[in-house]
Amino acid sequence: QVQLVESGGGLVQAGGSLRLSCAASGPTLSSYNMGWFRQAPGKEREFVAGITWSGGRQFHADSVKGRFTISRDNAKKTVYLQMNSLKPEDTAVYYCAADLAAGGVPYSGRYYRELEYDYWGQGTQVTVSS
């Protein structure tokens, strides 16, 4: 198993930036595709961004495209979500998740589906004030 711990959340004003980190322990992070999801109060959890095990391909939800960037450093066993131009609508608990890369439908066809991910972090709160 892999354990994931998010950090970097906080309170920012609209237009500001935050960088979330997800530190992994256990098996090497390079064995997994990684994703970020978020859940706002009263709303369902939604896909934010995903990245392949090699870091060669990234996927971003339309709602954050151009503002958020997912990246990873497998040597540091860490995945990042750089969030710029934050909006109040971005307020949510942000979760990182790990998807075992081997087998099944290619990640490019399933990165947005939360049920495809095998392990989840505890979440970190992001609050954007207006």
N, C-alpha and C positions, 0 to 999 in steps of 0.2 A: 504494500500500500504506500501511497504518498500522502503526506500531510501538508496542507496549504495554510498559510497565515497571511492575511492581508494587512496592510498598514498604509498610512498616508492620507487618510480621510480627514475631514475637518470642515470648518465653516469658512466660506469665502463669499465675496460679493460677486454679483453678476458681472461677467466679463473677465473675471480672474481665472487663475490656473491652479491645478493641483496635479501631482503625480502620485498615483497609487502603485504600490509594490505588492507582490505576492511571492513570498519566500517559501520554498519547498524543502521538505526533508523526506528521507526514504529513498526510493529508486531514483535514478537520474532523471532530471526533468526533460532531457532530450528524448525520452521514450514517449512523451505525451504531446499531443496538441493541447493548446491552452485557450481558455476563453474567459471573458469578463461578462457577467450579467448584473442586472440591477433590479431592485424592487422598491418602488415607492409606496408609501402608506395607502392602503386601500386598492392597490393595483397588483396585477400579476407580475411575476418576474419576467424580464425581457432580456433578450440578447443585446449586448453592447458591441463586443469585438471578439475576434478569434484570430489565432495565429498557428501555423503549422509547426511541427516539431523542430524543423530546421530554421524556422523564422523566415523562410523564403516567400511565404504568402500570408497576407493579412486580410481580414474581412472586418468591415465595420457596418453597423446598422445605419440606415439612411438618416436617422435622427441625430447621429453624432459624426457622420462622415464630414471630413474637413476640419473638425474641431478636436477629435480624439484620435490618438495613435497608440496602437498596441505594439509592444516590442518585447524581446526576451534576451536574456543573457544566460545561456545554459551553463557556462562555467561558474556563474554565481548562483545558479539554481533559482533564478528570479525572473518573474514576468512583470511588466510594467504597463500602466495605462496612463499616458500623458493626456490630460484634459485641459484644453484651452477654450477661451471664449465661453465660459460656463454660463448656463442659463438656470433660472429657478426651476425649470422643468427637469433639470438633471438631478435634483435632490432625490436621493435614494440611498439604500444600503447597497453597496457594490460587493459582489462576490467573484472570486476567481474560481475556476474549475479546470480539472485536468481530464483529458480524454485519451485513453490508450490508443496509440496510433496504429498498431498492428491489426490487420484484418478488417472486414466489414466494408461498408460504403466509404469511399474516399471522404476525407474531411471537408473538402470543398462542397460536398453535397449535403452536409449535415451539421455544419459548424454552429448554426443558429438554434439547434434543438437541445434544450437543456437535458433531456432524457438520455442524450448520447454521452454525457459526461459522467465519469466514474467517481471522481472525488471533488469535494467542495470545501472551500475555506469558510471561516466563521462570519465573514462580512465586515466591511468598514463603512461607517456613515459618512456621506457627503451631503452637506447642506449648502445651498446657494441662495443667498439673500438678495432681494431686489432693492 
